[in-house]
Amino acid sequence: MGGVDLGVLGPFEVRLDGEPRDVGGPRLRTLLAVLVAEAGHVVSVPALGRALWGERPPAHADRTVRTYLSRLRGTVDHGLILTRSPGYVLHVTPQALDATRFEQLAAEGRRALAAGEPAAAREHLATALGLWRGRAYEEFGDVEILRAEGMRLDRLRHSAVQDRIDADLATGEDAGLVAELEALTAAFPGHERLWAQLMTALYRAGRQGDALEAFRRARHGLITASGVEPSPLLTQVHRQVLAHDAGLLATHARTVVTIPDDALAAGEHALLEDGDLRTSREHFETAYLRAERAGDTDALARAVLGLGGVWVHEHRTAAASASLLTRLRCAQQAVDPASVLGLRLQSRLAAELDYEEGTHDRILAMTGRTRAAGDPVAHAEALSLAHHCLLGPDHTQARRALATELVGVSGRSGRRTDLVMGVLWDTVDLFLAGDPHAERRLGELQDLLSERKHLAAGFVADALGVMLAIRAGRFAEAETGAQACAELGQAAGDFDALGWYGAQLVAIRWFQGRLGELVPVLDGLMHSPTLSPIDNSYYAALAVAAASSGDRRTAAGALARLCGDDLGTLPRSSTWLISLCGAAETAYLLDDRATAARIHELLGPFAQLPAMASLGIACFGSVHYPLGTTALTAGDPDRAVAHLRAAVRHNLALGHWPAVVFSRRRHAEALHRRGGPGDSAAADRELAAADEEARSYTAPSITGR
């Protein structure tokens, strides 16, 4: 496709062999723009329909989308748009898209800057920024996916501008920087890196007083807006100005403001204050490489700890995970094991190893060591990491104790992120336990986040909001919220964004009675390299979706992969309960009595819990429901009736109205099968109640098999 050139960094344009090509009206342009934004990735027909009509598509929307795509193929190169189940994919070389060229050049510039080659960096960055002709995807502001992609590219552009300014300062190209930086700090008053660059440029221009005044304005703005003092990134430049530090006048290969010397502080600020995983990774990677070259073991240790992120196993691909473990071990060997850095490295390494193996002994032992050592930062990190390794259903009380202790330790660590994580974990624990006060705790978390955003925690809070909308039967709201939540997760750099969106969509379609629609999507998600190595829920989801749609072969295969030699060997992860719930429903639909009996045995100790995924992001109702279902499959209607009656009661307590409807209908089926005195009348009453409750949220009528 060498003759195709696609421009999104300004007015959307298509060129074929250098000549502009009119691709048609607004809807055709929108469809092509969505495919461009997802170049190389399949976009489903329903997703393309949502881009055109939002959540209220017209009748025969899928057919209309396919008609539009046929027209587009006739306008542009026919081989540009390929049909790939469940939709279409744009097939172009990376160089055909100006946004891709920009990202590659900006990355090359950043690497050159980190390597101490500012002249080369300046050339790459100036070329990258020269590709911009206006706002990215600006004409598609009402299309959510394109608005989000435009925002992402704008953020990258902003970072590239700051990198170019660092390169200008490092090469002595100072002319005009003061005016540019005055405008930028006015537009982005919370960006400390820009203020540091402005202070440096002012000092070089012989305006020391103005440089100090710039610091005063920056500090006043930060305290007024966020209640925080300037970070080390800014205070270092302030001290240099006060001391008439000749380093601020240097114009040799060493950069002056942020990269590489302040990348560590910038990374810690992004991670610990903003919860911005994506930005922090970029800074920590720069800091790690610089520390490695300089032989600075303390900086190396801090950088690799930062690369670990907020969660455990944040680097999901096998290669990324292996790289982090190697770096952790190297850093650990270079520092005193009894030091605070040594304890923090040992805790992170213990948690990473435990998580991959589905265990927790190493990290719990480390919480004892950090508690005894008395350093609040090391102990807070160990507590949070240990909590993440204990998300299975066996450790409800242990998790609560860890979260409560973390909230207490946060008062001594002085780090906002420790308080945020403590409240977040406590909120998650309450939801996972089915506690009636869980929503009250979520409100406290949301209040904390409203004071200042923390992207990683905000992603979890929003996901919990989606879960509550599903419980209330507000499916359209939940689906819109799930999409917005996924975009927030992607913006934060959280690799769970896609997986969580999939889980939320499974819950919505399950309670809508439309799970069979997701078979192609689930088949792809099941093999995603960014899924946790101990997450088996997508095998279960595919199995029940295929069984629901009548595809017994696919269902049986997915169930067999899930079960292995024995279901009892599955890791007790944060998705264990819902994996078994999906297996229970599949066994019911396939009439697999042996599997149903084994599931019943495994789920029995957790009957009082809600079946929830991960950090409470999707709820499938009371565990009594799959217990009743497996009893029904195994031919024990008495036990089925008891469990399903309890499921109705528990789901009412959860306020999970779709699950109430499902459990009432399954309870009615169990009563009919039992056929005792009064069972038929009781079943009719249950069905009548289910229909009445279903009408309150327009749920479809679902009748057992």
N, C-alpha and C positions, 0 to 999 in steps of 0.2 A: 504493500500500500504506500509506496514511496511518493506517489503523486498527491497524497492527501495531506492537508494541513488544517488543523482544527484550532481555533482561537477562542479561549474562554476568559483570558485576562483582560477584559474590556468587553466591548460589544461582541456578542457571539457571532463568529464567522466561520465559514467553510470555504476552503480553496482547493480546487482540483487542478493540478499541474500549474499552480501559480495564479489561476484565474478564480475570482470569487464566484460562488455558486449559491443561488437562491434555493433553499431547501423547502420553501413553502410557508404556510401560515403559522400562527403562534403555537398550535398544538403539535405540528410536525417539528417545529424548532424545539419545543419542550421535550418531546420524546428523544430526539437526537441528543439534546444536552444531557439528559439523564443517562443515556448510554455512554456518552463521553465521560461524565463524572465517574462512572463505574467501569471504565474501559478495561477490558480483559476479564471482567466478572459478569456472570449471568444475572440479568435483571428479569424477574418474573413478570408475566403479563399482568397479574393483579397490582404489582408495585408500579408498573407503568401507568395503569389505570388510575391509581391514587395520585400520581403526579399530575394527571390531567384534570381529574374531577374531585379530588379529595376523598372524603369518606362517604360521599353520596354519589357513586357512579350511576350512570343511566343503565337502562336495560340493555343487555347484549354488549356491555362495555368491553369484554374480552375480544369479541369479534371486531369491534370498532378499532381497538388497539392494533390488531393484526392487519386490518385494512390500511391503517396509517403507516405501519411499518413497511407494508408492500409498496406504498407510494414513495416512502423514503428511499427504499432500495432502487427504485426507478430513477430517483433524482441524483443520488450519489453513486459511487462505485458499488456494484452489486455485491462484491465480496467483502464490503465493509461491515455489514450487519449480518450476523450468522444466527440461525435458529438453534438454540440449545435449551433443552428442557430445564426448568419450566417456563422459559421465555426467550430472551435474545441477548446476544453479547456483541459488543463493538470490537472488531479485530483490526487493530492498528499497531504500528511500531511505536515505541515510547517517544521517539523523536517527532512523531506527527502531531503531538499535543503540546501547545505552548506551556501549559501548567506543569507537565512532566519535565520539560526542558528547564523550566525555572527551578523546580525542586532539585534537579540534579546539579545545576550550576551553583545554587545556593549552598548545597551540601559540600560541593568541592571547595567553595570559598570558605566555609566554616572549618573544613579540615585543614586548609592551607593556613588559616589564621591560628589554629591550635598548634600547627607545626612550626610556628614562628616565621611564616612566609607572607607578610602582609601585602607585599606588592602583587603577588599572584592572587591572593585572596581578593584584593580590591578589583582586579580585572574580572575575576569570575563573578563577583557580586554585582558589579556595575552592569555586566552583560545580562545577568539574571533579572535585575530590576528594570532593565531596558525593555524587557518583553512585555511589561505591563502597559496597557492602553487605557485603563479605567478600572472600575470595580469588577471583580470576578463574578460571573453569572448574575449581574445586576438586574437584567430584564426578567429574571425568573424569581423574583422575591417572594411570590406567593406559593412557590413549590418548595416544600419543606426540605427535601433531600438536597436540592440545589442551593437553597439558602444556607444550609449547614456547611456544604462544601465550599461555598463562597467565603463564609466566615473562617473556615480552616485555612484557606489560601491567603486571606487577608492577614491572619496571624503570622503565617510564614513570611509574608512580605514584610511585615513590621519587624520581625526578627532579623531578616536579611538587611533591612535598612540599618539597624543597630550594628550588625556585623560589619557593614560597609563603613560606618562611621568609625568603628574601632580600627579598621584597616587604614582609613584616612589619617587618624591620629597617629598611628604607628609609622606611617610613611611621611609624615610632615605635611600632608595635603590638608591644611587647616582652613584655608580661605573659604569663607561662606558658611562654615560649620556652626558658628554662634547663632546666626539668624535661623538656620534650619532647626537647630536644637531648641531654640526658644519656642518655635512653632510646635515642635513635637512634644515638649514638656507641657505646653498649654493644652494640647489635645489628649495627652496620656499622663496626667499628673501623678498617677500611682506607680509609674514605671521607674524604679530607682536607677536602673542602668542608664536611662536617658539623662537623668539629673547628674549622674557621675560624669558622663561624657560632656555635658554642658559645663560643669565646673572645670573640667580639664581644659576645654577649649577656651573658656574665659581666662583662666590662669595663663595659658600660653599667649593670649592676646594682651597680657600685661594688666588684666583687670581682676586683681586678687580680691578687691572688695566686692565686686559683682559675683565672683565665684562663691564667696562666703555668704552673700545674700541669697544666692541660688540654693545653697544648703539649707538656709533658714526657711525659705519658702517650701522646699521639699519636705523638711521635717514637720512644719506646721500642717501641711496637707495630709501627710500620713497619720499624724496624731488625730487630726480632726475627722478624717474619713474612716480610719480603722482602729484608732486607739493604740497604735504601735509606734515604737521608735524606729529610726532608719536601721537598715540591716548593715552588717559589716562591709558589704559592697560599697555603700555610700560613705560610711564614717571613715573608711580608710582614705578615700580621696580628700575628705574634709581635713583629716590630720595632715595629709601631705601638703595641702594648700597652706595651712597654718604654719607648717614647719619650713615653708619655701623649699620643699623637696625637689631636687633637680631631676628626679625621675619623671616628674610630670612634664618636663620639657624635652625628654628623650624622644628621638625620632628614628631609632634603629629598629631592628627586627622584633624586639620584644613589645608586645601590645601593652596598652596602658591601663585600660579601664576594667574590662570584664573577662576577656578571653586571652590567655588561659588562666591568669592569676586569680581572678574572682569567680571563675566558673564554679568552684566548690561552694562558695557562699551563696551564689545565685541558685545552685541546685538545691541546697538545703532550705533556702527560703521558699522556693517553688514547692518542694515536697512537704516541709513541715508546717508552713503557714497556709499555702494555697491548696494543698492536696493535688497538685498538677503533676501527674505521673509522667506525661509526655514531655513537658518542658524540663522537668528535673532530670529525666534520663539523658537528654541531650547535654545538659550542663555537666552531669556527673561523668559521662563518657569522656568529655573534653578534659575534665579535671583528673580523671584516672590516667589518661594517656600522658598528660603533662607530669603528673607525680611519678609515673613509672620511669619516664625519661630522666627526671631530676633526682630520682632515688629518694624521694620524700615519703617515708613509710607512713607517717601519720596521715598525710593528705591522701595517700593511696588507700588506707584503711577507711577513712571517712567517705571517699568516693565510692568504694565498692559497697559499703553499707547503704549509701544512697541509691545505688543501682538496684539493691534488693527491693526498694520501694516500700509501700505501705503494707501490702498483703504478702502472704507466703506464695512461692512459686508464681511470681508475677511474670516471669519470662517463660512463656508456655511452650515454645518449640523446644525440641530435644537439644538442638545446637545451642540456643540461647541459655537454656538451663545449665548445660555442661560448662559453658563459658563462665557463668556466674559462680558455680561451685569451684572451678579452678581458681578464679580470682580470689574468692573468699579464703581458700586454703593457702594461697600464696601470701595474702595479706596477714593471715593469722600467724604464719611462720615468722613474719617480720616484726611483730610487735610483742610486747611483754604480755604473756597470757593472763597475768593477774591485774593488768591495767584495765581501765574502763573500756578502751577500744578493744582490748583482747576479749573481754567478756561479751561485748556487743557482737563481735565477729563470731564467737563461739555459739552465741544464741541464734544468730541468723543461720549459720551452717547447720546447727542441730534441727532447726525448724524446717529448713529446706529438705533435709534428708528424711525427717519424720513424715513430712507431708507426702512425698513421693511414695513412701512405703505404707502409708495409711496407719502410721504409728504415732506415739506421742511421748515415749519414755525419755528421749534425749532432751527435748525442750522443757519438759516438766522438771527434769533434774537441773537444767540451767536456771529456771525460775528460783529454785532453792539457792543456787549459788549467787545469783544477782541480789536476792533478798538479803543474804548474809553479808554481801559486800557493801551494801548500803548506798550505792550510787543510784539515784532515782531515775536517771535517763536510761541506764543499762537495764534496770529492773522494769521500767515501763515498757521498753521494747520487748523484753522477754515475755512479759505478761500478755501483750497483744499478739505476739507470734504464737504463744502457746494456745491462746483462745482459738486462733484460726485452725490449729491442728486438732481441735476437739469439737468439730461441728457435727459429728454424728449424734445419733439419738441416745447413746449410752451415757453421756456426760453432762446432762442438764445442770445438775447442781455444781459440778466442778467449774463449768463455764461461768455461771453466775458469780462464783467466788472470785474468779480471775478478773471479770469485768469490774466488780465492785472494788477490788484492790487497785485496779488500774486507775479508776476515777480518783481514788484517794492519793495515789502516788503522783498523779498529774499536778497536784497542788505544790509538790516539791520539785518536780522536774523543770517547771517553768516553761514547758513547751505546749503550745495550744493544741498541737496534733494529738498529744496524749489524752487530754480531756475529751476531745472530739471522738477519738477512737474508743475511749472508755464508755462514753454515753452511747455511741453507736453499737458496740458489742452488747451492752445491757439491753438496748432496744431489741436487737436481733434475738437475744436469749428469751425475752418475754414472748415474742411472737412464736418462736419455735416451741415454747412450752405451752402455747395456747392460753397464756395468762390474760385475764380480762382487762388488765391495766396496760397492755402493750401499746395501745394507741395513745394513751396519755404520755408514755415515755417517748413515743415518736414525735409528739408535739414538742417535747422538751428538746429533742435533737434538732428539729426544724427551727426552733427559736435560736438555738446556738448557731446554726448555720446561717440564719438571717443576719446575725451580727457581722459575720464575715464568711464569705464562701470558702468551702473546702470541697474541691471538685470530686475527690474520691468518695468522701462520705456523702456528699450530695447525690451522687449516683445511686448509692444504696438507699438513701431516704426516698428518692423518687421511685425506685423500684418497689419499695414497700407500699407506696401510694398506688401504684398500678395493681399490686396484689389486692389491696383493699377495694379498689374499684371492681375487680373481678368478683370478689366476695359479695359485693352489693348487687351484682348482676348488671352493672353499667358497662356493657361490653364495648360499645363504640368509644366511650371515654377511655376505657382501659387500653384499647388498641392504639388510639392516638397517643396516649401517655406512654405506652411501650415504645413506640417509634421515637418519641421525644427523649425518652430515657436512654435508648440506645445511642442516640446522637450525642447526648451528654457524656455517656461512657466513652465513646470514641474520642470526643474532644478532650476528655481527661486522660486519655491514653490507657484506658482499662481494657485488657484483653477479654474480660468477661462480657463486654458489650453485646457481641453477637450471640453468645451462648445464653445470656439472660433473656435477650429478646426472643430467642427461640423457645425458651421455657415458658415465657409469658404468653406467647402465641399458642403454644400447645394447650395451656390452661384455658385460654379463651375459646379455642376451637373445640376442646373437649366438652366444655359446658354448653357450647352452642350445638353440640351434636354434629360437628363438621370436621372432626379430627382426620378423617380419611383424606381430606384435601391436602394435608401436609406431608403425605408419604414421600414425594420427590424431594421436598425441602429437607425432611428429616434424614433421608438417605444420604444427602450431601453433608449435613451438619455432623452426622455421626462420625465422619472421618476428619473433622477439622483438627489441624495440628495444634490449635490454641486451646482446645478443651483440656481440662485437668486430667492427669493420667489416672485418677481414681474416680472419674465421673463416668458412670455407666448408664445414666438416665436416658441418653438418646437411643440406646438399643431398646430400652423399654418403651420409649415413646413411639419408635418406628414399629415395634411389634404390635402395640395396641392400635395404632393408626391403620396399619395394614389389615389387621383382623377386623377392625370396624368397617373397612371398605370391602371386605370379602376376599382379600388377597391372603388366603391361608398359608400359601407357600412362603411368602416374604415374612409373614408374622411368625411362623414356626421357626424359620431360620434366625430371625432376630432374637426370638426368645431363647433358642439354643445357645446363641453366642453370649447372651446375658447370663444364662444359668451355668455354662461351663460344666465341669464335673459335679459341682455342688454349689447351689446358690449361697450356702452358708459361708463360702470363702470370699464373697464380695467384700471389699473394704467398707467399713462403717463410716462412709464419708457423708458430706452434707447433702448428697443426693441419694443416699441409700434408701430412705423411706419411700421416696417417690418412684425409685427404680422398682422396688418390690410391689408398689401399688400398681404400676403399669404391667408388671408381670402377672399380678393377680387378675387383672381385667382380661389380659390376653389368654391366660389359662381358662378363664370362664368362657370366653368367646370360642376357644378351640376345644373346649370340653376336656382339658388336660388335667385329670384328677390327681395324678401323682405330683405334678408341679404345684397344684393348688394346695395340696396337703403340706408340702415342704414350706411354702410361703406362709401358710397359717401358723406353722410352728415358729418360724423366724419372727413374724410380726407380733406374736402374742404378747411379749413383754412391753410393747409400746402402744397398746390399745388406747391409752388416754391422751396420746399426742395427736396434733394435726399433722397431716402429711405435707411437708413443705420442702421446697427446693432451695438449696444453697443458703443465702443469708435472708431467708423469708421472702424471696422474690416471687414465688408462686405457691399457692395453697390449693390442695386438692381435697380438702375436707378431712374429717375424722378418720383415723386409722381403723376404727371399727368398721368402716365401709368395706375396705378390701378384706378384712377378716370375715365379715359376713358373706362377701362374694366368694371367698375360697371355701367357706363352709358349705355354701350352696353348691358350688362345683363338685365338692367331694361327697355330696349326697347326705349332708347333715342339716336338714332344714330347721331343727330345733335350735341348734347353735347359731345358724344363720339369722333366724328371727331375733335372737337375743342381741347379737352384734349389731344388726341393722337398726333395731329399735334404739340402741345406744348411739348409733351413728346419727340418727335424726336429732336426738337430744344434744349431742355434742356440737353438731353443725349449727343448730339454733343458737347455742351459746357463743359460737364463733361469729355469728352474724353472716354465715356463708350461705346465702339463699340458694344459689344454684346447687350447692352440695346438699342442702336440705331436700331439694326437689329430687335429686338423684337417689338419695338414700331412702326417701319415702317410696319411690317407685320400686327400688330393689327390695325394700322391706315388704311391699305388697306382693311382689313375686314370690318371696320366701313364704309368706303366709299362704298363698294359693298352693304352693308345692306341699306345704305341711298338711293343709286340709283338715285341721282339727276343728272342734266345735267353735263357732264364732269367727274362725279365721277368714272366711270369705267376706263377711260383712266388714271385718277390720281392714281387710285389703282394699275394699271399695272406699272406705273412709280415707285411707292413706292416699289412694289415687286422686280422690276428689280434692284433698288438701294440697297435694303436689300440683295439680292443675291450677288451683287458685293461686298458689305462691308463684308458679311459673308465669302466670299472666302479669304479675307485678313487675317483671323485668323482661317480658316477651321471650322467655326461653322456649325452644322448640319442644315438641312432645317426643320424649324418648322412652321407649318401652323395652327395657332389658336388652335382649339380643337384637 
